[in-house]
Amino acid sequence: MTNKIEFTETARKEIERIISEKSKKTYFRISVKGGGCSGFKYNFSFDDKIKPEDKIFEKTIIDNSSLKIISGSIVDFKKELIGNSFVINNPKASSSCGCGLSFSV
């Protein structure tokens, strides 16, 4: 299994910007939770604690369970008229809802 996650330059810069406003010891956490209209949903949060099951990608941490679902993905940050948001292009997602936050594998 590959544990590869790519971050676009736009996503990297936004993560750095947000973290610099919070604390140098803060990490951006990406996780996958059950729920949403398609079965799973992405959760973006901040955490100052690294757990034993976490993998670190620069300033981002992802737990092993979530990483199994999103490995091979590209994380991007989009600025649109309806708002700004992180977007995950997950090749394992077989379908997703209209908002792009909920998906199934």
VOGU-3710 file (C-alpha; in Angstrom, 3 decimals, decimal comma):
1> mtnkieftet> 0,000/0,000/0,000  1,277/3,421/-0,889  0,907/6,176/1,672  1,375/8,931/-0,857  -0,553/12,180/-0,652  0,232/15,148/-2,864  -0,419/18,782/-2,001  -0,711/21,483/-4,635  1,349/24,596/-4,091  -1,887/26,514/-3,405
11> arkeieriis> -2,870/24,041/-0,655  0,624/24,146/0,903  0,604/27,936/1,029  -2,881/28,069/2,568  -1,985/25,483/5,232  1,169/27,457/6,075  -0,807/30,718/6,206  -3,452/29,323/8,555  -0,939/27,608/10,823  1,210/30,745/11,068
21> ekskktyfri> -1,843/32,587/12,414  -2,494/29,892/15,038  0,658/28,466/16,575  3,936/27,029/15,401  3,040/23,765/17,164  -0,267/23,370/15,351  -0,818/20,867/12,558  -3,492/20,718/9,875  -5,372/17,425/10,318  -7,159/15,612/7,505
31> svkgggcsgf> -9,407/12,723/8,462  -12,157/10,640/6,927  -15,331/10,091/8,936  -18,371/7,954/8,301  -21,395/9,987/7,261  -22,411/12,473/4,656  -24,814/11,705/1,850  -22,391/9,311/0,106  -21,005/7,270/3,028  -17,770/9,054/3,980
41> kynfsfddki> -16,849/12,680/4,456  -13,596/14,596/4,705  -12,883/16,424/7,931  -10,380/19,284/8,115  -9,281/20,509/11,547  -6,268/21,609/13,566  -4,443/19,628/16,219  -1,426/20,241/18,405  -0,972/16,571/19,302  0,472/13,849/17,116
51> kpedkifekt> -0,888/10,400/17,906  1,064/7,150/17,366  -1,194/6,190/14,417  -0,605/9,517/12,621  1,538/10,051/9,552  3,094/13,483/9,073  3,198/15,247/5,699  5,048/18,510/6,362  2,511/20,513/8,444  -0,350/18,048/7,884
61> iidnsslkii> -1,194/14,928/9,890  -3,412/12,062/8,759  -4,345/9,011/10,839  -3,635/5,542/9,355  -7,320/4,637/8,876  -8,006/7,814/6,918  -4,769/7,465/4,971  -5,831/4,024/3,694  -8,925/5,643/2,167  -7,278/8,752/0,707
71> sgsivdfkke> -3,799/7,497/-0,251  -2,972/8,520/-3,807  -5,058/11,693/-3,484  -4,188/15,270/-4,344  -5,111/17,979/-1,830  -5,876/21,379/-3,322  -7,255/24,705/-2,103  -9,855/26,420/-4,274  -10,945/30,046/-4,158  -14,386/30,407/-5,715
81> lignsfvinn> -17,263/32,866/-5,606  -19,223/30,570/-3,263  -16,276/30,391/-0,851  -12,815/29,006/-0,293  -12,230/25,369/0,582  -9,800/22,494/0,610  -10,607/19,896/-2,033  -9,375/16,314/-2,193  -9,128/14,620/-5,579  -9,384/11,000/-4,425
91> pkassscgcg> -8,860/8,363/-7,143  -10,430/5,733/-4,852  -13,755/7,595/-4,628  -16,291/5,809/-6,814  -18,880/8,572/-6,401  -19,315/11,848/-4,554  -22,077/14,258/-3,726  -22,516/17,689/-5,257  -20,647/19,515/-2,501  -17,551/17,343/-2,971
101> lsfsv> -17,130/16,694/0,768  -18,964/13,383/0,824  -17,911/10,301/-1,155  -18,035/6,528/-1,402  -15,297/4,022/-2,230
//
